[in-house]
Amino acid sequence: MPKKSRVSGRILKCAMALAVFGVLPNVASAQAVVTTAPGAIVRLQSDWTLNSVIVALPSNVPLINPAACTLTDAYETHPSDAGTTLNNSILLSAYLAHANVALVIQGCSPSNRPRIISVAMPN
């Protein structure tokens, strides 16, 4: 094996070890957190493969996509987030009440939509 390949392999192994032990910075934590303008939910849909909810706001509310996710038809909760069950409940309640919500967005969902990390119901 050439010397250059062994060095590259060692660097890769060291980087993987650092990542496993949490020494490298978390890329997700560096992603922008942005809040949408308030709007009433016009579409509420469950994801048939994940425990998540897909939500669309009215067309007059600009879609926020800070992580440049590929699907931009709606927002989605992430099944592994600690607050997903609560967020899904708030979204359903707001939809049934025709109440405005403001969505806090960070990163992408597993289906590559902007990821809902929090839900606010402004007055």
Secondary structure, 3 states (H helix, E strand, C coil): CCHHHHHHHHHHHHHHHHHHCCCCCCCHHHCCCEECCCEECCEEEECCCCCCEEEECCCCCCCCCCCCCCCCCCEEECCCCCCHHHHHHHHHHHHHHCCEEEEEEEEECCCCCEEEEEEECCC
